[in-house]
Amino acid sequence: MTGLFDNISHKLEAEAGQRGISAWEITRLSPSLRAVVRALLREVELTYPDLRRLLQTESAGEVQLTPAELDKALQQLLNQAWIVRMGQQDTTTYRINLQPRRGTRLSPSLWQQLEQRLSNLPAADD
């Protein structure tokens, strides 16, 4: 019989594997992985031949990847669930799996409330 902790732990692990990549994580990627992610962000969805062609013909400032390097980068990104592979063999496409943006818990009128409280404070004597 599994305990409550085990159930919660398994659920958190499953969610962590499906959560996608955040903007902060993109900045921390190696140059080759970042090149693949940036290409997918620009084009939204790419087939393998299109992705390979794009990454082999990038401008001088970007990383140019060989087919072996691209395969390795795609596998790493797939293992992290940061990209999604769709379709089969000839029609396989890749797209980025972005992490959902967290909502704010602050009240929209927070600044108004803060200003009201500050204006009600007695003035300090010099």
DOSE-747702 format. One record per residue: residue number from 1; residue in three letters; x, y, z of N, C-alpha, C in turn. Coordinates in steps of 0.05 Angstrom, whole numbers. Example, Ala and Ser with C-alpha at 12.3 -4.5 7.8 and 13.67 -1.06 7.14 Angstrom:
<torkols>
    i   aa    n.xx    n.yy    n.zz   ca.xx   ca.yy   ca.zz    c.xx    c.yy    c.zz
    1  ALA     264    -114     156     246     -90     156     264     -66     156
    2  SER     257     -45     142     273     -21     143     258       1     157
</torkols>
This chain:
<torkols>
    i   aa    n.xx    n.yy    n.zz   ca.xx   ca.yy   ca.zz    c.xx    c.yy    c.zz
    1  MET      17     -24       0       0       0       0      18      25       0
    2  THR      12      43     -18      29      67     -20      17      89      -1
    3  GLY      35     105       9      27     126      27      21     152      12
    4  LEU      12     171      26       5     197      15      29     211       3
    5  PHE      52     209      17      77     221       7      84     210     -20
    6  ASP      82     183     -23      89     170     -49      71     179     -71
    7  ASN      45     181     -65      26     191     -86      32     219     -95
    8  ILE      38     236     -76      44     264     -83      70     266     -98
    9  SER      90     250     -89     116     250    -102     114     241    -131
   10  HIS      99     220    -136      95     210    -163      81     231    -181
   11  LYS      61     244    -169      46     264    -184      64     288    -191
   12  LEU      81     297    -172      99     319    -178     120     312    -198
   13  GLU     130     287    -198     150     278    -218     137     278    -246
   14  ALA     112     268    -247      98     267    -273      94     295    -284
   15  GLU      86     314    -267      81     341    -276     107     355    -283
   16  ALA     129     349    -269     154     361    -275     164     353    -303
   17  GLY     158     328    -311     167     319    -337     150     330    -359
   18  GLN     127     341    -354     110     351    -375     107     382    -374
   19  ARG     122     395    -357     117     423    -353     128     441    -375
   20  GLY     146     432    -392     157     449    -413     181     465    -403
   21  ILE     190     482    -421     214     498    -415     206     527    -409
   22  SER     219     539    -391     214     567    -384     234     585    -397
   23  ALA     228     611    -398     246     630    -410     273     630    -396
   24  TRP     273     627    -370     298     626    -354     315     602    -362
   25  GLU     302     579    -366     316     555    -374     328     558    -402
   26  ILE     315     572    -420     326     576    -447     352     592    -445
   27  THR     353     611    -428     378     627    -426     401     610    -415
   28  ARG     395     589    -401     416     572    -388     425     549    -406
   29  LEU     413     546    -429     420     523    -447     447     527    -460
   30  SER     459     505    -468     484     506    -483     478     519    -510
   31  PRO     499     529    -523     494     543    -549     480     525    -570
   32  SER     487     500    -571     474     483    -592     444     478    -585
   33  LEU     438     473    -560     410     470    -552     394     495    -556
   34  ARG     406     518    -548     393     544    -551     388     550    -580
   35  ALA     406     542    -598     401     547    -627     377     532    -637
   36  VAL     374     507    -628     350     491    -636     325     504    -625
   37  VAL     325     511    -600     302     523    -587     294     549    -600
   38  ARG     314     566    -606     309     592    -619     297     588    -647
   39  ALA     307     568    -661     296     563    -688     266     554    -686
   40  LEU     260     538    -666     233     529    -663     215     551    -652
   41  LEU     226     569    -637     210     592    -628     203     611    -651
   42  ARG     222     614    -669     218     632    -692     198     620    -712
   43  GLU     200     594    -717     183     582    -738     159     567    -727
   44  VAL     156     564    -701     135     551    -686     136     520    -690
   45  GLU     136     511    -714     137     482    -720     154     477    -744
   46  LEU     172     458    -742     190     452    -764     193     422    -768
   47  THR     197     414    -793     204     386    -799     233     383    -795
   48  TYR     243     358    -793     271     353    -788     288     365    -811
   49  PRO     281     360    -837     297     371    -858     298     402    -858
   50  ASP     276     415    -851     275     444    -850     292     454    -826
   51  LEU     291     440    -804     307     448    -781     336     444    -787
   52  ARG     343     422    -799     372     417    -806     382     438    -825
   53  ARG     366     444    -846     374     465    -865     377     492    -852
   54  LEU     359     499    -835     360     525    -821     384     527    -803
   55  LEU     391     506    -789     413     506    -770     440     503    -784
   56  GLN     441     494    -809     466     492    -823     472     518    -839
   57  THR     451     534    -842     455     559    -858     451     584    -841
   58  GLU     452     581    -815     449     605    -797     470     626    -803
   59  SER     465     650    -795     484     672    -798     509     666    -782
   60  ALA     530     681    -787     556     676    -775     555     678    -744
   61  GLY     537     694    -733     535     698    -705     522     675    -690
   62  GLU     509     657    -704     495     634    -692     511     609    -694
   63  VAL     504     589    -679     517     563    -680     507     548    -704
   64  GLN     526     536    -719     518     518    -741     522     490    -732
   65  LEU     501     474    -735     501     446    -725     503     426    -748
   66  THR     520     406    -744     521     383    -762     497     366    -757
   67  PRO     490     347    -775     467     329    -771     470     313    -745
   68  ALA     495     304    -739     499     289    -714     494     306    -689
   69  GLU     503     331    -690     499     349    -667     470     356    -664
   70  LEU     456     359    -687     427     365    -686     412     341    -674
   71  ASP     419     317    -682     405     293    -671     409     291    -641
   72  LYS     434     297    -632     440     296    -603     424     317    -588
   73  ALA     423     342    -599     408     364    -587     379     358    -585
   74  LEU     367     347    -607     339     340    -607     332     319    -586
   75  GLN     350     299    -584     345     278    -565     346     289    -536
   76  GLN     365     306    -530     367     318    -504     342     335    -498
   77  LEU     333     351    -517     309     367    -513     284     350    -510
   78  LEU     282     328    -525     260     310    -522     260     296    -495
   79  ASN     283     288    -486     285     275    -460     276     293    -437
   80  GLN     281     319    -439     273     338    -419     244     347    -423
   81  ALA     230     338    -444     203     346    -451     201     376    -457
   82  TRP     223     386    -468     224     415    -475     216     419    -504
   83  ILE     216     398    -520     204     400    -547     186     376    -550
   84  VAL     168     377    -569     149     356    -574     152     347    -603
   85  ARG     154     320    -607     156     309    -634     128     299    -641
   86  MET     119     308    -665      92     300    -674      94     287    -702
   87  GLY      76     270    -708      76     256    -734      93     232    -734
   88  GLN      97     220    -758     113     196    -760     132     199    -783
   89  GLN     155     187    -780     177     186    -799     179     209    -819
   90  ASP     168     207    -842     171     228    -863     156     254    -856
   91  THR     136     252    -839     121     276    -833     126     286    -804
   92  THR     148     278    -792     154     285    -765     159     315    -763
   93  THR     146     328    -744     152     357    -739     158     360    -710
   94  TYR     172     382    -704     180     388    -677     169     416    -670
   95  ARG     161     419    -645     153     445    -635     161     447    -606
   96  ILE     164     472    -598     173     478    -570     151     473    -551
   97  ASN     158     463    -527     138     458    -506     144     479    -484
   98  LEU     131     502    -486     135     523    -467     120     518    -441
   99  GLN     133     526    -420     120     523    -393      98     544    -391
  100  PRO      75     537    -380      54     557    -377      63     579    -359
  101  ARG      54     603    -365      62     626    -349      46     626    -323
  102  ARG      59     631    -302      46     632    -276      29     657    -273
  103  GLY       6     654    -262     -11     677    -258      -2     693    -233
  104  THR     -10     718    -232      -3     734    -209     -24     731    -188
  105  ARG     -15     733    -163     -35     732    -141     -39     759    -129
  106  LEU     -26     779    -140     -29     806    -130     -55     819    -140
  107  SER     -67     835    -123     -91     849    -131     -85     870    -151
  108  PRO    -101     874    -171     -96     895    -191     -95     923    -179
  109  SER    -109     926    -156    -110     952    -144     -89     955    -121
  110  LEU     -69     938    -122     -49     938    -101     -36     966     -98
  111  TRP     -28     977    -120     -14    1003    -119     -33    1025    -109
  112  GLN     -59    1024    -116     -78    1043    -106     -81    1041     -76
  113  GLN     -83    1016     -66     -86    1012     -38     -61    1022     -23
  114  LEU     -38    1017     -34     -13    1025     -21     -11    1056     -20
  115  GLU     -19    1068     -42     -18    1098     -42     -38    1110     -23
  116  GLN     -62    1098     -20     -81    1108      -1     -70    1106      28
  117  ARG     -58    1084      34     -47    1080      61     -24    1100      66
  118  LEU      -8    1104      47      15    1123      50       5    1151      53
  119  SER     -17    1158      38     -27    1186      40     -40    1191      67
  120  ASN     -50    1170      81     -63    1173     107     -43    1175     130
  121  LEU     -18    1170     124       2    1172     146       7    1201     153
  122  PRO      11    1206     179      17    1234     187      44    1243     176
  123  ALA      46    1268     169      70    1279     158      92    1280     181
  124  ALA     116    1274     173     138    1274     193     147    1303     197
  125  ASP     152    1310     222     162    1337     229     191    1338     224
  126  ASP     201    1361     214     230    1363     209     244    1372     233
</torkols>
